[in-house]
Amino acid sequence: MKLCVIGLGYIGLPTAIMFAKHNVEVHGVDINTEVIKGLVLGNIHIEEPGLQEMLDEVMDSGRLSFGTITQPADAFIISVPTPIKADKSANLDYVVQATQSILPYIKKNNLIILESTVPPRTVEDVMMPLLEQTRLNVKEDLYISHSPERVLPGNLLEELVYNDRIVGGINTISSERTAELYRKFVKGTIHLTDATTAEMVKLMENTYRDVNIAFANEMAKIAENVGFNVWEAIELANCHPRVNIHKPGPGVGGHCIAVDPWFIYESAPTIAKLIHTSREINDSMPSFVVQKLKSMFPFPAEAKIAILGLSFKGNIDDIRESPAVTVVSQLLEVGFQLSVFDPHVGEKFPNKEENLEDTVKGAHAILVLTDHREFKEVDSKEMRNLMKGNIVLDTRNILDLEKWTEAGFSSYVLGGAATDVLRRTEINAISFKGGE
């Protein structure tokens, strides 16, 4: 059979490569000509362990091709972004455009799968009316389903194979045909349901995590007010066999957890009160971090902050909806001098440095926003020698703050005890002492 994958981003590209590895002829399509040029030359544009090697293997086999134009196929997978608009409603323009792009190539008995994360009833209320333009009977002549991706960046190739898969068709035979396709490489259990339920399952999974993180973030704020270390408290609470509290941080990022809850809220705004409150809590965390720094440095224009991390989570290059980017933007707005470093993010960014040493040189404080493994291994003594000030604020709890304190730093973690938070008078004495 031949498969056409529309959208070659963080999910579409690995999916296309995986099918090609398992003896399916695949044509990958993307509207970004630079992405296609790179892929034709055999170069991936995303960071994912093992993906480049797998691409090299399947390119040599001749089973994988790339282009900006859709081709006739037996099955089509749509895996395009579904961002949110300024009003927090779903932007389905890419889903609509991708569906329209396959209309001229659709024939009877084609399988059409939407992998993009979407609000409930997108398949039935958005895709199916578009597919009716083919003048085929969409419920009898086509097989249509939704099968959301459920993978973790950084471990994507393994999870594509071993995670359970949800398949929701517009009817039973659509679900079965879709499951048959994914069984070419999926070793996890494939669960069959209807399209709307499949859409909601993905949203519920990520919303559960968002609500859990919101609880952790609210506890972090309370910890600083009441006087305990939230990280230790969470670790101890999770010793209970039925408790699993997530980690706090500077906010929630990525195209899933920071976005998907809004799709549910859009569907039932008067009912989804817990979901809405959780989103507000998590969206407030970048401002909370900025306010902590403002309390430490009452004259922002006189302080240089070294930012460690731009991506929304550790060891990947994805900055979509990243709270680190929001923190940087807000710090610039209030007048701080900034230098930014992220060894995984290659694209240009304001105040971005090429190495860690240039980033921290002359800084009054280090702010850790992403839990990259490289940051855990930073030499605190070397950093102290390069800096003017001696403040480190770790929003991810990845540093050994005892070592940093021994190196001469005033070391703080987000959600630390109230006694850990520097008071303004202490900051003025410490941050600029001997450094101006």
N, C-alpha and C positions, 0 to 999 in steps of 0.2 A: 504494500500500500504506500501511498504518498501522503505526507503530513505537511501542512503549512502553518507555521507559528507566526502570529502577528504580534509584534512588540518584543524587542530583544533587550529588555532591561534585566534587573536583578533576578527575575523569575523566568521570563520568557527565554533568555539565552541558555541558562543551564538546562531548562526543559528540552529545548531543541537539541542541544548537544547530547543529553541523556537518551533521547529517543534514537538519535543517529547511532549512538554507541550500541544500541540494541537492535540494530539491523533494520531500522525504518528509514526510508528516504525522506529527508526533511529539507524544506525550503524556509529559511527564516527571513522575516520582513520587518523593516523598521523605516520610519520616515526620516530619521536622522542620517543624512548621507555620510557624515564623518564616521559614525558608528559602523555603517556598512563597509566603507573603505577600509577601516581597520580590520574588520572581521574577514573580509575577502583576502587580506594579507596574512590572516591567521593570528591577529592580535585581539585579545579581549579588552574591554573597556571598563570592566568592574573588577574589584578585588575579591577573589574567592579561592581558598586553597584547593588546588588540584584541578581547577577549571581549565587553565591554560593547557595543561598536559592532556586533558581529555579532548579539548578542541583539536590539538595537534594530531591526536590519534584518529579522530573521525574525519578530519579534513583529508588525511592521507587515504582514507577508505573511499572517498568520493560520494559518500551518502549525505553530505551536508552542503548546502549552498545558501547564499545570502543575496538579498536585493531589496530595492525600495518598492517593488511592484509585486503584488500577490500573484500567485500562479494557481492553475487548476490543481485540485488535490482531492483525496478521498475523505480527509478530515481536516478541520481547521481549529486551531486553538488560539483564542484571543487572550492576550496577557499584556494589557496596556494599563497605564496609571489611571487611578480614579482620585484625583486630588479634591480637596475641599475648597469651596469658594470663601470669600471674605465673610459671608453670612453663615458659614459653617455648614452649608448644604453641599451635597455631592455634585461634583462636576463630572458628568457622564459624557462629555464631548468626545473623549478618546474612544470610549466604548462604541458610541454611535458611529464615529468615523471608521473605526476598524470593521464594524459590522457592514457598513456601506461598502467598504473596499473589497469585501469578498462576494458581494451580490452578483457581479458579472460572471463569477466562476463557479457558482453553486449549481449542482445538478442533483437529480433524484438520488436518494440514499446516502447523501453526504452526512457526516457527523460534524456538528458544530459545538464546541465547548468554550464556555467563558470561564477563565481562571481568575480574572480581575476581581478584587474584593469590591462588592457593590451593595447598595441598599436593597432591602427585601423587595422582591417582585420586579427587579430589573430585567431578568430574563423574559418574564411573561409580558410586562408592560412596555418595555423599551426594545428589546432585541426581536421578539417574535413579530411585532407589527412591521419592523424593517424587513425581516426575512420574507414576509408575505408579498413583498414587492417582486419576488422571483416568480410569482404566480403559481408556485408549488403549494400543495397542501402541507403546511409546516408540521402538522401533527401526524400526518400519515407518510409524507414523502421525505421528510428530514428527521434526523435524530439530534435533539438539542438538549444541552444540559449545562449545569454549573458545577465545577469542581475546584473549589478554592485552594490555593497553595497554603501550606501550613508548615513552612520551613524556617530555620533560623540562619540568618547570614553568618558566615564563618564556619558553619557545619552543614551547608546546604546540600552538597552532593550526597552525603550519607542519609540525610533526612528525606530527601526526595525518594529514596529507595525504601527506607525502613519505616517511615512514619505511616500511620493509618491514613487512608484517603477517604474523603467524603465526596460522593457523587450524587447529584440531584438532577434527575431528568424531568422533562415535561410529561413523560410517561414512562412506563416500566421498560419498554424496549430501548428507549434513549439512555436510561441509566445503565442497562446491561451492555449496550454497545460501547459506552464510554468506559465502563469498568474493564471491558475486554481490551481496549486500547492501552490503558494504564498498566494492566497486568504484564505488559512487555518488560517492565522493569520494577514495578512496585512490589515489594515483598511484605509490606505491612497489610493489614486487613483493609479491604475496600468496602465501605458501608454505603448502601444504596438508600436513597430517600427521594423526596421531590425537590424541585429547583428552589423554591422559596425557603424551605427548611435548610437546605445546603447554604444558601446565602446567609441565613441567620446564624448558623453554627459558627461560621468564621467570625462574624461580628461579635457573637457571644464570647468566644474564646478570648479575643483581644480585649473586649470590654471588661471581662473578669479580671484580667491582669491590670488594666488601667485603674479599676476600682481598688484593687489590692495595693497598687503602688500609691494611690492617693491616700489610703489609710496610713501607709508607711511615711509618706511625706508630711501628713498632718501630725503624726507622732514625732517626726523630727523637729517640727516647729514647737510642739509642746515640750519636747525634751530641753530645748534651749531656754524655754521659759520657766519650767519647773525645776530643772537641775538634775538630769540623768543623761547617760549616753545611749542614744536610740539604737545604735548598732549592737551593743552588748545586750540591751533589752530584747531586741528582736531575736538575736541568736538564742537567748535563754527561753523566750516564749516559744520558739520553733522546736524546742526539745519536747513539747507536748505532741503526742502522736497525731492529733487532729488539727494542728495549727501550722500554717505555712505562709507567714507574712513575707512579702517581697521587700526589696531594698529601696530606701529613699534615694534621692539624688537631686540634681539641678533642674529636673523636669523630665518629661517623657517625649521621646522622639521616634523617628522612623515613620514609614508610610503606613504602618498597621495600627499600633496601639494608640498613637496620637491622633489618628484619623477615624478609625472604624467606629468608635463610640458615637461620634456625631451622626453616622448614618442611621443608627438606631434612634437617636434623639430626633432626627428629622422625621422619622416615620411615626413617632408618638411623643411629641414635645410636652404634652400636658401630663404624661404618665412617667416618662423616664427621668424622674427627679434625682435619684441617686447617681445615675449616669452623668447627668449634667453637672451636679455638684463635684463629682470626682474629676471631671474634665477641668472645671474651674480651679480646683486645688492644684492639679498637676501643671496647668498653664500658669499658675502663680509662682511657681518655684524659681524660674529665672529672675524675676523681680525680687524675690526673697534673697537670692544670692547677691544681687546687685546692692540691695539695701545693707547687707552685712558689710560689704566693702565700703560703702559710703559711711557707715558708722565707724569703720576703722580709719578711713582717710577723709576727713571733713573738707579737704581742699583737693578735689579730684584732679584738677589740672596740674597739680604738683606731684602726682603719684603715677608711677609707671607699673602696670600690672602685666606679668608674663602669663599668658594663657596657654595651658597645656591641654590640647584636644579640641577638635571641631566636630568629629563624627558623633552620631547619636549614641553609639555604644562602642565598646572596646574592640580593637583589632580588625576593624572594617573601614572602608572609605566613604560610607554612606552618610551624607549630611542632611538628608531629607527630614524636615521638621525637627532638626536637631536643637535641643535646648541650649547647647553650647553656642550655636550661632546666634540665638536670641540674646543670651547673656552678653556676648561680644557687642552686639548692636546696641543694647541698652547701656553698657559701660561707655561706649563711644558717645552716646547721646548726652550722658551726664558729665562728659568732659575728661574722662581718664585717658592717659596715654597708654597705649596697648602694644604689645608684641605677641604674636600668635604662632604656635607651632603644632603641627600634626603630621607625624611621619607617614600616615596612611592616606591623607588627602592630598592629591596632586594638583588639583585645580587652584587657580589664583584666588586669593582672598585678601581683603584689606589688612594691612599690617602683618602679613604672614611672612615668617622667616624660614630659611632653609634648614637651619639646625638649632638644636637646643641651646647651645652656648650663646649664640647671637640673641636668642629669645630672652634669656634671663639676664643678660649683661646689663647692668645699671638699673635693674628692676627693684621696686620696693616690696613687691609681693609676688608670689607664685599662686596661681589659681588653677587647680586641677579639675577639669570638666569632663574628661573622658577616661575610661579605665583601660587604656592601652597597656599592654604588657611592658612596653619600653619605659613607661613612666614609673613602674614599680621598681625598676632597677636603677633609677637615677641616683648619682652620687651626691648626697646632700652636702657634703663638705665642699665639693667643687662648686655647687650652686651658690653656697654662701660666699665663697671667694669672689664670685662674679657679680654679686648683687650689691646694691646700695642699702636696701632694707633687709629685714629678716623675718618676713611674714610668709607662711604657707597655709593656704586654706584648701583642704581636700574635700571635694563634694562627693567623692566616690568611695572613700574609705579604702584606698589602695596603698597608701604610703605607710611605712613603719614610722609613725610620728615620734616615737621615742628616739630613734636614730636622728631624725631631723632636729629634735630638741637638743640632743647632745651636740649636734653640729652648730648650734647657736641660733636656731630658729625658734620663733614663737609659733607653735604648730597647732592648727585647729582643723576639726572635721565638722562637716555639716551634721547637725543633730547631736553635737557634743554637749556635755554638761554646761550649765550656765556659767560655771567658773572658768570654762574654756574660752568663753567669748571675750575678746579684748574690749575693754571700755575705751571710750574716746581719748581720755587723758593718757591712758597707758599707750595707746597707739601713737599719739603725737610724740611721746618720749622714745618709743622703740623704733618706729618706722624710719624716722629721719635722723636718728642719733648717729653722728659721725659720718653721715652719708652725703651731706650736702656740701 
